[in-house]
Amino acid sequence: MSLILLAQSLLNGLAAGWIYILVALGLTLVFGIMNIVQFAHGEIYMLGAYCSYFLIKLYGFSFWEALPLSALLVGLLGIVLERFFFRPFRGRFEPSIIVAVGLMLLLQTIAVVGFGTDTKSMGGIIPGVLKVSGVTLSWDRLLAILIGIILVAGLLFLIKKTKTGQAMVAISQDPYAASLQGIDVNRISAFAMVIGCALAAIAGSLMGSIFSTSPFMGTSAITKGIAVIILGGLGSVPGAVVGGFILGLVDGLVPPLLSSTMAGIVGFGVIILVLLLRPRGLFGHE
Amino acid sequence: MNKTARFIKPISGTILVLFLFSIPLFNKEAYLLHILIMSGMNIILAISLRTIATTGQMSLAHAGFMAIGAYTSALLVMKLDFSFWVALPLGGIASAFIALVVGYPFVRVKRVYFAMLTLFLGAVIRLIIMEWRNLTHGTSGLLNIPPPNSLSFFGLFHIVFDSKAPYYYLILILVLISFFFLYRIDSSRVGRTLLAIQQDDSVAESVGIHVNNFKVFAWCVGCFFAGIAGAFYAHFIKTLTPDSFGVLQAIYVVVYMVVGGRRRLYGAILGAFILTLLPEFFRILKEYQPFVFVGTLLIITFFLPGGLVDLPKMGISLVRRHRAARVSHA
């Protein structure tokens, strides 16, 4: 493999990695606060992509207007989901899985019935590619990386420096003790859900503009998202970032060397090994 | 327990089994038998998953182990000319063997992490099947898998697998065998040990139970029956592609078990049976049909936290509350 191809695959992997990270952040927040593996998160991501698509194609918004609007709309959906679907099952693994899977099928069916099964393209954001000594990267992907970095930095700031963020940390450590300190667990859960859904909507919109939208695009996103947060440690934001990087690199480097199926085997194999050595993921703790 | 109550279970059980055996006699409709066969397979998957779940571990690799059984049996028959009747149990044994190999490291991982670990294991199994092209033909799959070899008993009567009815009897017998076996485990000392581990594995360990041995035992038994169900599937559907064993299929098995209620063995049976038949009844709704399935799931999860097995208990408590309300009014 030539050096240029190597650099190219690395960059492609990084771009994919940032999309995984955006999906995974929402999953890890929801898990940290509510102790729920949100299997329907991939469908939220899909809805975000469709939301942007319709805002651009039907209502004539530009991509830059559609992106925050879609994040806002899907974020509001998060309030509904938290209140009516997940609040009763906070911290209970089995029923929350059933509800999440039900929600996943529900949203997917709505998308199939409402939007059709054909893939839709909303067009790229910025046309053209950046060429540096033989390595090409489309501006769209560079933009995805940039937006990813900004959002992760913003989220870290929110968690470390604001009262709400500290309340989230407190709940993820011990919901009962946090509620004794006067933290409204329900309100913070809803907040985490909104942030998670908004991040997924942004990730979906970016993916939808780089590739295309389809009602089934959530399935691969949720698998990657879960892989990332398990690798990094459930509930850990830095873990999600590192996990996303590792999986992005595997997905960038393995396909040109072997095959895309092998990328899956290597990626999941790495996670299984990490879990066997560190049963709570890279950044998770007892 | 009084004398009559003691006989209710075996008698009603016998009547049910006789009824199930007589279905193909008065209804030869292939479609009905087909969905009954499919629900039989899902029943085996759900009750075997329940055995794993009794140790407090949720496996999302059940579709993967079904695939191992299916491919093992199909390949043994197609490439090595094994008889189906040998290949079927070997399919189960192959699944149990893989389960045993990964078992001890796996059971060290707890709760949600275990579920996710098995989710990835299932995904890896499926991807390996896709990648191992010269054996499994990758995504194009195995086609024209032969039906089970015909049986003849003392030259008196022959059973040829050329219609749905013999398959129906075969899966019915497989369901009964696995039910009987898992029921025996459940009501034995081992079953009570598994329950103790589910409640608190460190306490169980402290009273001298080898927790890991029992967890691996339950895991291997569960995977064995998943392999058997898979082997049956291979020779019934006659086509195998890796896509039939995705993550969603594994999640469906969990859904069957939890919706039915995993407190009791018959809960998993009920869940698998009803949720396999339900979508068929609403075929006319076409693409809107998943709404019925999802609606059922959500209603049961919200109103019957223990699953369908809690339905009678819930009914009784509703009647009691109603009576109590009437008394207090009077």
Chai-1 contact restraints between the chains, C-beta under 6 A:
chainA,res_idxA,chainB,res_idxB,connection_type,confidence,min_distance_angstrom,max_distance_angstrom,comment,restraint_id
A,E94,B,V258,contact,1.0,0.0,6.0,A-B,restraint_1
A,P95,B,T301,contact,1.0,0.0,6.0,A-B,restraint_2
A,I98,B,V255,contact,1.0,0.0,6.0,A-B,restraint_3
A,I98,B,V258,contact,1.0,0.0,6.0,A-B,restraint_4
A,I98,B,L297,contact,1.0,0.0,6.0,A-B,restraint_5
A,I98,B,T301,contact,1.0,0.0,6.0,A-B,restraint_6
A,V99,B,T301,contact,1.0,0.0,6.0,A-B,restraint_7
A,V101,B,I251,contact,1.0,0.0,6.0,A-B,restraint_8
A,G102,B,V294,contact,1.0,0.0,6.0,A-B,restraint_9
A,G102,B,L297,contact,1.0,0.0,6.0,A-B,restraint_10
A,G102,B,L298,contact,1.0,0.0,6.0,A-B,restraint_11
A,L105,B,P290,contact,1.0,0.0,6.0,A-B,restraint_12
A,L105,B,V294,contact,1.0,0.0,6.0,A-B,restraint_13
A,L106,B,V294,contact,1.0,0.0,6.0,A-B,restraint_14
A,T109,B,P290,contact,1.0,0.0,6.0,A-B,restraint_15
A,V113,B,E287,contact,1.0,0.0,6.0,A-B,restraint_16
A,I230,B,M116,contact,1.0,0.0,6.0,A-B,restraint_17
A,T261,B,L127,contact,1.0,0.0,6.0,A-B,restraint_18
A,T261,B,M130,contact,1.0,0.0,6.0,A-B,restraint_19
A,T261,B,E131,contact,1.0,0.0,6.0,A-B,restraint_20
A,G264,B,L127,contact,1.0,0.0,6.0,A-B,restraint_21
A,I265,B,V124,contact,1.0,0.0,6.0,A-B,restraint_22
A,I265,B,L127,contact,1.0,0.0,6.0,A-B,restraint_23
A,F268,B,F120,contact,1.0,0.0,6.0,A-B,restraint_24
A,F268,B,A123,contact,1.0,0.0,6.0,A-B,restraint_25
A,F268,B,V124,contact,1.0,0.0,6.0,A-B,restraint_26
A,I271,B,F120,contact,1.0,0.0,6.0,A-B,restraint_27
A,I272,B,F120,contact,1.0,0.0,6.0,A-B,restraint_28
A,L275,B,V109,contact,1.0,0.0,6.0,A-B,restraint_29
A,L275,B,L117,contact,1.0,0.0,6.0,A-B,restraint_30
A,L276,B,P105,contact,1.0,0.0,6.0,A-B,restraint_31
A,P279,B,V109,contact,1.0,0.0,6.0,A-B,restraint_32
A,P279,B,Y113,contact,1.0,0.0,6.0,A-B,restraint_33
